[in-house]
Each structure stands twice: as C-alpha cells, then as structure tokens.
Amino acid sequence: METIELEGKAALAGKLSLIDDEQSVTPVVMAAMANTENPRLRTVMAALVRHLHDFLREVRPTDEEFELGLEFIAALGHATHATNNEVVLAADVLGLSTLVTTMNNSTRDGRTPGALLGPFYRDNAPRYDCGDCVVQDDTPGLPLFVSGTVRGTDGTPLAGATISVWQASPVGLYDNQDPNQPDRNLRGCFQARMDGGYHFRTVRPAGYPVPTDGPVGKLLDAQQRHPYRPAHIHFIVSAPGYRTLVTQVFADDSDILESDVTFGVHRQLVGTFHRVEQGRSPWGNLPAPFYTLAFDFTLEPGVQTFPKPPID
C-alpha cells in the first residue's frame, strides 16, 4: 500500500509545474504571468523576465554577488530624494536613457535629434521675453548669446513655440546643487516670435561631473570612468500639434565630447560656441569678449507632451 501511495505522489508531482533544474525556472515564471490582462504589460514583463534569466545564466553570479546587486538597486532608491534622482542617473551612465531617446527620436525629415532629459530638470522655470537674460545674479563667466528658429519638418516657422532652457553655471553646478545661486537660476522659458525665432542671453556653461557621492559614483570608480559631462545647454522645444523635443546642445570645443559619462552627445547636437573678441553684443549692447550660439530646431507633427520633472 505504501509503495502505491508513493508512486501516486510521484506521478502527481510529475504533472505539477514545479522546479526541476535551472532551465525549468523561466517557463514556470512565464506561466505565472500569462494571465496579465494588459497586453503591453504582459509583453514587457515576459521579455524582461526572459532577458534577466538569460543574463543570470550567462554571468552565473554567486549568492554573494547576487546580494551585492540587490544592495546596489536598493541604494539607488535610498540615494534618491527631492534634489537628486539616483535612479535616473544610473540609467544615464549605463546608456539606457540615451538608447531609449535615440530609439524614440529619429532624425527623419530633418527632425532635430533628442537627448536625455537628465536628473536636473525642474518644472516652473521663470518666464522671460525673447532677448532677456536667465542669469539672476552676478554669476561669473563670459556672456553667451543664444538664438535660432523653430520650424516644422515642412519648413513652417512655428510662431509662439515654447523654448525651455536650463544649464549648469560656469563652475559646473545647477541651481539646486549650489546654495550660492538663486532658486531657478539659469533656467528660463521663452515664446518664439511670429517668424519662429527666439533669442536669449545667458552665461557660458561649464562641463561638470555627475554626482558621485552615491552608488553610481562607486560604480564609475570601479569601472575607471571619469564622471564628467561636456558643457551643454538643455532645451525642451514644444508647440501645439508637434511632438515635444527634449534635447541638449553641446559646446564644440569640449575635449570630452567622445567620452560623455552619459553617452548623450549626438553628432547633430554639437553647436558652435563662437568667441567674439571685438565689437558689441548682438543685443544688449555689451562689449566683447562674449560667446554666441546659433541653433535651429525642427519639430515633427505629433502630440505635444511634457516630461515629468525627476526632482522638485
């Protein structure tokens, strides 16, 4: 009788979806998620589990290494707060943000390429008139006069397009990083003129290191990578009936364009920061020396949306 019961239990166990070896784990997990009602969630999670399981089989982490990996992920959350988003930073330095941006922002029909939003974007930038200066204090550094035109892919000037900008100071710090800067310094929002043109005054930004006091900094150190980004200005350019463009324009004279820690430099986003040694500024009647940057933006038709700020 006991033999029959054991044989019956063995037969029953053979019909159950149980784990037999490492190869059997993935199909059991996939089957558990198969009833997910949202089709996109079902597709994404199935692919995520499949690739993560394949990754583990490839690198074959020890129990200790697996625990270290989980601790790193947890540390990203612990290091994220109102003025620092370590999760976004990790996605940036691993090239994930740039890859997603590149996949979702083609340059077809002459569209200006996108660039990663970054961890320092804030909402409610001060509103200025074209020609105004976004420098709120006596921030040192040479003036930079930025101008250009916003058009659709058919060449139509986009009157009233919104141009939002933010940047680091000449010492490489954003306003939320630097207690010596006024709140929302070097940030601004402008409306394009009837001809699609825009222009504003700022100060030439410096390249800067991403925050290295958290887990991402430890990772960069272990990989023997520098933490620096080349000098750039962030732009969000939008207009009703057009896809919102999130991008950056980089200084052409930076020596780390090819080694940006976030891999964010698209070839078409390198702008000419022209140094003027003589004469007066194009507006504002300031004496040289100063810099000028001329950069046009081309938007494609679509839905106007706005990114969620990663920090307050």
N, C-alpha and C positions, 0 to 999 in steps of 0.2 A: 504493500500500500504506500509506504513512504517513498519507494522508488518511483511509483506512478505520479505522486504529487510533485516530486522534484522535476520529473520530466515535463509535467504540465506547466510548472512555473517557468522552466527554461524555454518552453515553446511560446509562452505568453511574452516573456521578455524579448524574445526574438522578433515579435511583432511590434514592440513599442519603439518610439523614436527616442532612443537613448544613445549616449555617447559610447562608442567602441574604441576610437582612436582619434588622433588629431584631425584627420581628414573628415571625420563624421561630425565635428562640431559645427562647421559652417552650414550645412544643409539643415541641421536642427534649428539653428538660429533663424535662418531664412524662412523656414516653415512657420516659426512662431510669429513672424511679422507679416505673413502673407495676407492676412485679413485687414490690413490697414486700408481704410476707406478712401482717404485722399490719394489719388493716383500718383501725384507728383511726389508726395512724401514717401509712398511705397517704393517708387523708383529710386529716389535719392538714398533712402536708408538701405535698400538692398545693395546698391553699388558701394555705399560706404562700408558696410559690413564685409562685403566680398573683398574689397581692396585692403581694408585693415587686417583681415585674417591672412590674406596673402602676404602682406607686409611682415606680419609676425612670423609666418613660416619662413620667410626669406632671411630675416635677421636673427631669428631664434633667440630672443632675449632670455637671460636668466631671470629668476624670480626677483632678484635684487635690482636688475636693470629695469624690469617692468615697474617695480615700485618707484624707482627714480623718475621714470617717465610720468607716472601719475602725479608724483610730487611736483614736477615741473608744471603740469597743467593746472594743478591746484594753486601753485604760486602765481600763475598769471592772473587768476581771479583775485587773490589776496592783494596783488600789486595794482589792481585797477580801482580807481576812485574818481572823485569829481574832476580832478585836473590831470589825470593820467589814465590812458586806456592801454594796458599792457597786452591785452588780447589782440587789439588792432596792431600794435607794434610788432608782436610776434608774427602775425600774418604778413606784415610788410617785409620784415627781414628774411622771411622764408620764401619770398617771391610770390606768395599766394595772392596778395592784393593786386599786384601788377598783372599776373596771369589772368585773373578774373576781369580786370579792367580791359586788358587787351582783347580778350575773347568777346566782350560785350560792346566794344567801341572800335569798329573797323574804320579805316580811312577811305572807304569807298566814296566816290563822287566828291572827293576833296575835303571830306569832313575832317575837322581838327581832331587828332587823337586825344584820348583821355589819359589821365594819370591818377594814381591813387589819391584818395581823399586825405589820408594821413590822420594821425591821432590828435591834431591840434585845431581842427575846425570847430568853430563856435558859432552859434546862431546869434541873431540880432546884432549884426555889425552896424556901426554908425552909418547913416545915410548922408551922402555928400553929393554936391553938384559936380558935373564934369569940370575938371581943372582944379578942384580942391586938393588939399594935402591931407593924407591919412596919418601924418605924424602929429601926435597930440602934445608932445613935449619937446625938449631940446635934445632929442636923440642925436648923438654924434654920427658923422658919416656924410658922404657926398650925396647931394640930391640926385634922385632918379626920376626922370620924366617919362611916363609910360603912355602910349597912345596906340590906337588901332581902330579897326572897323569890324563890326559883327554882321555877317551875312548868312543867308541860307545857302544850301548847296546849289541852288539855281542862280546864285549871284545877287539875289534880292537883299538890299540893306534892311536890317531888322531894327526899325525905329523903336525906341523905348526898351530895347533888350536890357536885361539886368546883368550887371557885371559885379560880382562879389569877389573881393580880394583879401588875402591875409598872408603875412610873411613874418620871418624872423627879423630881429633887429641886426644892426651892424656888428653886434657881439654874439650873434647866433642864438638869441633867446626869443621865444614868443612871450606875449604879454602875461599869460597865465603862469609862466615859469619864472618871471622876473618881478620881484616886488618893487623895483625901482621904476617900472613902466606903468602908465595909467591903464586902467581897465579897457580892453579892446583897442589898445594902441596898435597901429599898423594894420588895421582892419578897416574895410570900408565897402560900401555898396553904392553903385552908380547906375544911372539910366543912360542908355545910348541916345545920341541926338537923332534927329529925323533922318539923317543920312547914315545912321548906323554907327557913327563914330563915337569914340569915348577917349578921354584923356584924364590923367590924374598925376599928382606929384606924390612921391614917397622918398625914402632914403634907400640907397643900395643895400640889399640884404647880404648877410654873410652865410657861408656854409656853416653847418653846425653838427654836433653829434646827437644822435637819438639818445634818449635816457638809458643809462647803463647801470643804474642802481638797483635794478630788479633782475628777474630770472633771464630776461632777454640779453641783458648785458653780460651775464655769466656765460650764456651760450655763445655770444660773439667772441668772448675772450677764449673760450675753449676751441673755437674754430680759427683763431688767429686772424680775425677780421677786424678792420677798423670800423668805428661806429658812425662815420661821417656821411652827410648828405651834401651835394654841391649846392651853391647858392641858387635860390629859386623863389618865385612868387606863385602862390596858389590862386587859381581862378575858378569860379563857378559862373558859367555864362548860360543864361536862360531866356526864353521868350515863349509866349503862348503859341501852341501849335508846333513846337520844336522840342526835340529831345534835349534835356539839360546836359550841358557839358561840364564835367568835373575834370580839371586838368592842372598842369603846372608849366611854367616857362622857366627854363634854366639858363644861367649865365654861360655864355660860350667860352669864357676864359678860365673856367674852373678846371683844375687839374685832376678832379676825381669824377668826371662825367662817366667814365667807364667802370668805376668801382663804387657807385652809389650803393650804400648799405641796403636800400630798399628796392634796388633794381628799377627805379622809376623813370629813368631818362629815356624817353622815346626820341629817335633821331629828329623827328619833325618838331619837337618841342624845345630845341636849343635855340634861344633867341640871341640877337646881337646886342650886348650891353656896350654901347658906343660911348667912349670917354671923350668929352669935349673940353679942350684946354683953353680956348679963347672964345670971346663973344658973350652973348646973353642967352638965357634960357628960352626955349620956345614959347613959354608963357610964364607969367610971374616975374619977369624981368630980373632974374637972378644972375650974378656974374659966374663965369666959369671958375674952377672946373666943376663939371657935373656929368651925369650919365643920361643917355636916352635909350629907350627900348621901344621899338615899333613892332607890334604883333597883332595880326588879324585872326579872327576866329570864324569858323564856318560850322554852322549847325545843320543837322538833318531834320526833316519833318518827323514829328512824333509827339509823344505825350510829355508835357512839362511836369517834372517831378523834382523834389528836393531831397538831398541826403539827410539822414538823421545825424546830428552832431554827436561825436563819440565822447565829448566832455561838455560840462556846463559852460 
